[in-house]
Amino acid sequence: MEKIVEQAMLYDFYGELLNDHQKAIFEEYVLDNLSLSEIAEKQGISRQGVHDMIKRTDKALNEYESKLHLVRKFLAVRERVNEIKKITGDITGETNRESVDKIVSITETIIDEL
């Protein structure tokens, strides 16, 4: 997964666990795509301070994920739901027992993971 997409996804899941200053700087860097210099000027801190804050915040978000696995679980559920969508698209007119069994199996897996 591209680093910026990964950071944004981690922020979506764990951003509320950050303090307001961390959120502001991380949002400006990841979501608003501002440079370190632009953020430093806007926040009234040094470029190095911005860099350090982004590194610490990124580390914290990754630590949350390593303990809670919410992003991994979300991606697994999304993948299984896409499998269901594909299988149901294969079912035409007459019920295909094999496809129905696959759907039941996948939905049970999704329920177990949640």
Z-matrix of the N, CA and C atoms (Angstrom, degrees):
N
C 1 1.443
C 2 1.533 1 108.02
N 3 1.324 2 116.24 1 136.81
C 4 1.456 3 120.69 2 179.19
C 5 1.532 4 109.35 3 -59.60
N 6 1.328 5 116.42 4 140.67
C 7 1.469 6 122.44 5 -173.63
C 8 1.536 7 112.19 6 -55.60
N 9 1.318 8 117.84 7 -45.01
C 10 1.469 9 120.83 8 -176.86
C 11 1.529 10 110.94 9 -66.20
N 12 1.328 11 117.00 10 -37.51
C 13 1.468 12 121.31 11 178.04
C 14 1.531 13 109.13 12 -67.83
N 15 1.322 14 116.04 13 -41.66
C 16 1.464 15 120.50 14 178.29
C 17 1.525 16 110.79 15 -62.14
N 18 1.338 17 116.50 16 -44.78
C 19 1.466 18 119.96 17 178.99
C 20 1.525 19 111.36 18 -62.14
N 21 1.321 20 116.76 19 -41.76
C 22 1.464 21 120.55 20 -179.96
C 23 1.523 22 110.68 21 -64.87
N 24 1.323 23 116.80 22 -40.34
C 25 1.464 24 120.27 23 179.97
C 26 1.527 25 110.80 24 -67.33
N 27 1.327 26 116.98 25 -42.96
C 28 1.464 27 120.29 26 176.63
C 29 1.527 28 110.20 27 -60.51
N 30 1.330 29 116.21 28 -40.90
C 31 1.459 30 120.33 29 178.87
C 32 1.529 31 111.17 30 -64.49
N 33 1.331 32 116.85 31 -40.01
C 34 1.463 33 120.36 32 177.93
C 35 1.524 34 111.53 33 -58.58
N 36 1.316 35 116.35 34 -40.37
C 37 1.457 36 120.32 35 -176.57
C 38 1.528 37 113.07 36 -82.90
N 39 1.316 38 117.60 37 -37.35
C 40 1.466 39 120.43 38 -171.32
C 41 1.529 40 114.70 39 -119.40
N 42 1.310 41 118.09 40 2.74
C 43 1.459 42 121.12 41 -176.40
C 44 1.513 43 114.83 42 -55.86
N 45 1.311 44 116.80 43 -34.51
C 46 1.472 45 119.63 44 -178.70
C 47 1.530 46 112.93 45 -68.76
N 48 1.321 47 117.33 46 -11.38
C 49 1.461 48 121.10 47 177.24
C 50 1.527 49 112.06 48 -84.96
N 51 1.319 50 116.87 49 -7.82
C 52 1.461 51 122.18 50 -179.78
C 53 1.518 52 110.54 51 -89.31
N 54 1.343 53 115.96 52 158.05
C 55 1.468 54 118.19 53 175.13
C 56 1.529 55 109.14 54 -79.17
N 57 1.321 56 117.15 55 168.35
C 58 1.466 57 122.11 56 -174.12
C 59 1.531 58 112.60 57 -60.21
N 60 1.331 59 116.73 58 -38.93
C 61 1.463 60 120.63 59 -179.76
C 62 1.530 61 110.73 60 -66.34
N 63 1.323 62 117.01 61 -44.06
C 64 1.469 63 121.33 62 177.19
C 65 1.531 64 110.06 63 -60.45
N 66 1.334 65 115.55 64 -45.96
C 67 1.468 66 119.66 65 -179.46
C 68 1.524 67 111.40 66 -59.79
N 69 1.323 68 116.97 67 -46.92
C 70 1.463 69 121.05 68 -177.26
C 71 1.524 70 111.03 69 -59.76
N 72 1.313 71 117.20 70 -48.77
C 73 1.464 72 120.99 71 -177.97
C 74 1.521 73 111.03 72 -68.09
N 75 1.321 74 117.81 73 -43.47
C 76 1.464 75 120.71 74 -178.02
C 77 1.528 76 110.62 75 -66.22
N 78 1.321 77 117.26 76 -40.01
C 79 1.471 78 120.95 77 177.29
C 80 1.525 79 111.03 78 -62.24
N 81 1.329 80 116.65 79 -44.75
C 82 1.457 81 119.83 80 179.77
C 83 1.521 82 111.65 81 -62.66
N 84 1.317 83 116.74 82 -36.81
C 85 1.464 84 120.60 83 -178.45
C 86 1.528 85 112.40 84 -77.75
N 87 1.333 86 116.27 85 -49.92
C 88 1.464 87 120.21 86 -173.52
C 89 1.529 88 112.12 87 -85.98
N 90 1.301 89 117.53 88 -48.92
C 91 1.462 90 120.58 89 -174.10
C 92 1.533 91 113.21 90 -84.33
N 93 1.339 92 116.63 91 -39.47
C 94 1.464 93 120.30 92 -177.80
C 95 1.530 94 112.48 93 -92.95
N 96 1.341 95 116.89 94 -9.84
C 97 1.467 96 123.57 95 176.70
C 98 1.529 97 112.64 96 59.41
N 99 1.332 98 116.32 97 38.23
C 100 1.463 99 120.49 98 176.45
C 101 1.525 100 108.93 99 -83.19
N 102 1.329 101 116.27 100 152.55
C 103 1.465 102 120.94 101 177.47
C 104 1.526 103 109.55 102 -77.35
N 105 1.330 104 115.59 103 165.21
C 106 1.462 105 120.15 104 177.73
C 107 1.527 106 110.30 105 -59.36
N 108 1.322 107 117.05 106 -40.36
C 109 1.472 108 121.45 107 -179.78
C 110 1.524 109 111.28 108 -64.96
N 111 1.328 110 116.86 109 -42.35
C 112 1.468 111 120.52 110 179.41
C 113 1.525 112 110.74 111 -63.67
N 114 1.321 113 116.25 112 -42.16
C 115 1.470 114 120.31 113 179.68
C 116 1.524 115 109.62 114 -66.68
N 117 1.331 116 116.83 115 -43.57
C 118 1.464 117 120.98 116 -179.73
C 119 1.519 118 111.16 117 -58.23
N 120 1.312 119 115.74 118 -45.20
C 121 1.470 120 120.52 119 179.61
C 122 1.530 121 110.32 120 -63.43
N 123 1.311 122 116.06 121 -46.00
C 124 1.467 123 121.28 122 -177.96
C 125 1.531 124 111.82 123 -65.37
N 126 1.336 125 116.77 124 -39.47
C 127 1.466 126 121.72 125 -177.01
C 128 1.529 127 113.20 126 -87.45
N 129 1.325 128 117.19 127 -12.73
C 130 1.461 129 120.86 128 -179.72
C 131 1.516 130 112.71 129 73.21
N 132 1.324 131 116.89 130 33.23
C 133 1.465 132 121.58 131 177.27
C 134 1.533 133 108.47 132 -130.36
N 135 1.322 134 116.08 133 173.00
C 136 1.462 135 119.37 134 -178.68
C 137 1.527 136 111.06 135 -75.43
N 138 1.324 137 114.40 136 159.84
C 139 1.459 138 121.09 137 176.60
C 140 1.532 139 109.38 138 -60.70
N 141 1.355 140 116.03 139 -40.06
C 142 1.468 141 120.65 140 178.36
C 143 1.528 142 110.92 141 -64.33
N 144 1.327 143 116.90 142 -36.63
C 145 1.462 144 121.01 143 177.13
C 146 1.521 145 111.54 144 -62.77
N 147 1.329 146 115.82 145 -40.71
C 148 1.468 147 120.92 146 177.32
C 149 1.527 148 109.32 147 -63.96
N 150 1.326 149 115.98 148 -47.47
C 151 1.470 150 120.95 149 -179.75
C 152 1.526 151 110.80 150 -57.21
N 153 1.330 152 116.24 151 -47.65
C 154 1.472 153 120.65 152 -179.80
C 155 1.524 154 111.53 153 -62.27
N 156 1.341 155 116.60 154 -41.53
C 157 1.464 156 120.74 155 -179.65
C 158 1.530 157 110.60 156 -63.94
N 159 1.318 158 117.01 157 -42.26
C 160 1.463 159 120.66 158 179.32
C 161 1.524 160 110.09 159 -63.76
N 162 1.326 161 117.40 160 -43.79
C 163 1.473 162 121.31 161 179.48
C 164 1.531 163 110.64 162 -62.04
N 165 1.339 164 116.64 163 -46.50
C 166 1.476 165 120.32 164 179.97
C 167 1.527 166 111.46 165 -63.95
N 168 1.327 167 115.84 166 -41.17
C 169 1.460 168 120.08 167 -179.68
C 170 1.520 169 110.95 168 -67.04
N 171 1.315 170 116.68 169 -42.78
C 172 1.469 171 121.09 170 177.27
C 173 1.527 172 110.20 171 -60.52
N 174 1.323 173 116.54 172 -42.91
C 175 1.465 174 121.03 173 178.62
C 176 1.528 175 110.38 174 -62.46
N 177 1.323 176 117.26 175 -44.05
C 178 1.470 177 121.19 176 -179.96
C 179 1.522 178 110.69 177 -61.92
N 180 1.338 179 117.21 178 -44.61
C 181 1.468 180 120.42 179 -179.99
C 182 1.528 181 111.07 180 -62.67
N 183 1.326 182 116.87 181 -40.73
C 184 1.464 183 120.42 182 177.86
C 185 1.521 184 112.00 183 -66.83
N 186 1.325 185 117.04 184 -34.88
C 187 1.467 186 120.22 185 176.20
C 188 1.532 187 111.12 186 -66.97
N 189 1.328 188 117.24 187 -39.77
C 190 1.464 189 119.82 188 175.63
C 191 1.526 190 110.26 189 -59.48
N 192 1.327 191 115.92 190 -44.17
C 193 1.465 192 119.74 191 -179.63
C 194 1.525 193 111.35 192 -65.63
N 195 1.332 194 117.58 193 -38.32
C 196 1.462 195 119.47 194 -179.04
C 197 1.531 196 111.40 195 -67.07
N 198 1.320 197 116.71 196 -24.55
C 199 1.469 198 120.04 197 178.55
C 200 1.524 199 113.06 198 -92.43
N 201 1.327 200 117.39 199 -36.93
C 202 1.466 201 121.15 200 -172.63
C 203 1.532 202 114.53 201 -103.12
N 204 1.319 203 117.83 202 -27.49
C 205 1.472 204 123.44 203 176.72
C 206 1.530 205 113.96 204 58.86
N 207 1.315 206 118.78 205 29.88
C 208 1.466 207 120.87 206 -178.18
C 209 1.522 208 112.25 207 -68.34
N 210 1.319 209 117.31 208 -39.68
C 211 1.467 210 120.20 209 -179.74
C 212 1.526 211 109.43 210 -67.52
N 213 1.328 212 116.86 211 -45.62
C 214 1.468 213 120.89 212 179.10
C 215 1.519 214 110.60 213 -58.23
N 216 1.327 215 117.20 214 -44.60
C 217 1.463 216 121.37 215 179.60
C 218 1.532 217 110.69 216 -64.81
N 219 1.321 218 116.78 217 -42.41
C 220 1.457 219 120.80 218 178.47
C 221 1.526 220 111.02 219 -59.56
N 222 1.331 221 116.76 220 -46.62
C 223 1.467 222 120.69 221 -179.35
C 224 1.523 223 111.34 222 -64.31
N 225 1.333 224 117.30 223 -37.10
C 226 1.465 225 120.87 224 177.90
C 227 1.528 226 110.58 225 -66.01
N 228 1.316 227 116.98 226 -42.36
C 229 1.469 228 120.87 227 178.85
C 230 1.521 229 109.74 228 -64.63
N 231 1.328 230 116.86 229 -43.48
C 232 1.464 231 120.22 230 179.17
C 233 1.531 232 111.15 231 -60.86
N 234 1.314 233 116.51 232 -40.01
C 235 1.468 234 120.45 233 178.55
C 236 1.530 235 110.96 234 -64.03
N 237 1.309 236 117.15 235 -42.83
C 238 1.474 237 120.68 236 -179.93
C 239 1.528 238 111.54 237 -67.97
N 240 1.314 239 116.19 238 -37.66
C 241 1.462 240 119.26 239 177.40
C 242 1.527 241 109.91 240 -64.30
N 243 1.324 242 116.79 241 -38.78
C 244 1.468 243 119.68 242 176.20
C 245 1.530 244 111.07 243 -64.28
N 246 1.335 245 116.78 244 -36.22
C 247 1.465 246 120.09 245 175.28
C 248 1.528 247 110.29 246 -61.75
N 249 1.317 248 116.42 247 -43.91
C 250 1.473 249 120.86 248 178.81
C 251 1.526 250 109.59 249 -59.96
N 252 1.318 251 116.22 250 -45.27
C 253 1.462 252 120.54 251 -179.81
C 254 1.526 253 110.87 252 -58.87
N 255 1.330 254 116.61 253 -43.56
C 256 1.460 255 120.60 254 179.93
C 257 1.529 256 111.01 255 -65.16
N 258 1.326 257 116.44 256 -44.39
C 259 1.468 258 120.29 257 -178.37
C 260 1.526 259 110.56 258 -65.09
N 261 1.317 260 117.50 259 -43.77
C 262 1.462 261 119.33 260 -179.64
C 263 1.519 262 111.12 261 -65.60
N 264 1.346 263 116.55 262 -28.29
C 265 1.450 264 119.85 263 175.70
C 266 1.523 265 111.66 264 -68.82
N 267 1.336 266 116.67 265 -25.37
C 268 1.464 267 122.06 266 179.62
C 269 1.529 268 112.31 267 -79.54
N 270 1.334 269 116.85 268 -20.54
C 271 1.459 270 120.15 269 -177.86
C 272 1.523 271 108.84 270 -79.37
N 273 1.310 272 116.09 271 123.94
C 274 1.463 273 120.35 272 179.28
C 275 1.514 274 109.29 273 -126.72
N 276 1.324 275 116.13 274 147.87
C 277 1.463 276 123.10 275 175.45
C 278 1.519 277 114.95 276 37.42
N 279 1.271 278 116.24 277 -87.58
C 280 1.460 279 123.83 278 -176.47
C 281 1.539 280 109.10 279 -78.11
N 282 1.328 281 116.67 280 138.88
C 283 1.458 282 121.32 281 -177.79
C 284 1.516 283 110.46 282 -66.71
N 285 1.307 284 114.68 283 129.38
C 286 1.456 285 122.00 284 178.54
C 287 1.531 286 106.98 285 -98.47
N 288 1.323 287 117.66 286 107.90
C 289 1.466 288 122.74 287 -173.28
C 290 1.532 289 112.25 288 -59.08
N 291 1.321 290 117.62 289 -40.04
C 292 1.464 291 120.90 290 -179.42
C 293 1.528 292 110.90 291 -63.15
N 294 1.315 293 116.75 292 -43.26
C 295 1.465 294 120.87 293 178.73
C 296 1.523 295 111.26 294 -65.50
N 297 1.320 296 116.82 295 -41.11
C 298 1.465 297 120.68 296 178.50
C 299 1.523 298 110.20 297 -62.77
N 300 1.333 299 117.04 298 -41.95
C 301 1.471 300 120.66 299 177.99
C 302 1.530 301 111.16 300 -62.28
N 303 1.339 302 117.44 301 -39.09
C 304 1.460 303 121.19 302 177.21
C 305 1.519 304 110.24 303 -63.42
N 306 1.329 305 116.99 304 -43.17
C 307 1.464 306 120.98 305 179.66
C 308 1.524 307 110.60 306 -61.26
N 309 1.312 308 116.73 307 -45.13
C 310 1.470 309 121.09 308 178.94
C 311 1.523 310 110.24 309 -60.53
N 312 1.322 311 116.89 310 -44.85
C 313 1.462 312 121.34 311 -179.96
C 314 1.527 313 111.58 312 -62.08
N 315 1.320 314 116.67 313 -45.68
C 316 1.467 315 120.45 314 -179.36
C 317 1.523 316 110.90 315 -65.32
N 318 1.324 317 117.47 316 -43.33
C 319 1.467 318 118.79 317 -180.00
C 320 1.518 319 111.59 318 -65.37
N 321 1.313 320 118.49 319 -35.31
C 322 1.473 321 120.66 320 175.99
C 323 1.518 322 110.74 321 -65.05
N 324 1.324 323 117.44 322 -38.00
C 325 1.457 324 121.28 323 177.10
C 326 1.517 325 110.68 324 -64.28
N 327 1.339 326 116.81 325 -43.36
C 328 1.462 327 120.67 326 178.85
C 329 1.521 328 110.17 327 -60.61
N 330 1.301 329 117.25 328 -46.52
C 331 1.469 330 121.43 329 -179.47
C 332 1.522 331 110.39 330 -61.77
N 333 1.329 332 118.04 331 -41.94
C 334 1.469 333 121.10 332 178.57
C 335 1.515 334 112.21 333 -63.56
N 336 1.332 335 117.91 334 -35.66
C 337 1.463 336 121.58 335 -178.63
C 338 1.518 337 112.69 336 -75.47
N 339 1.317 338 116.92 337 -24.62
C 340 1.464 339 118.95 338 -179.85
C 341 1.504 340 108.51 339 -82.52
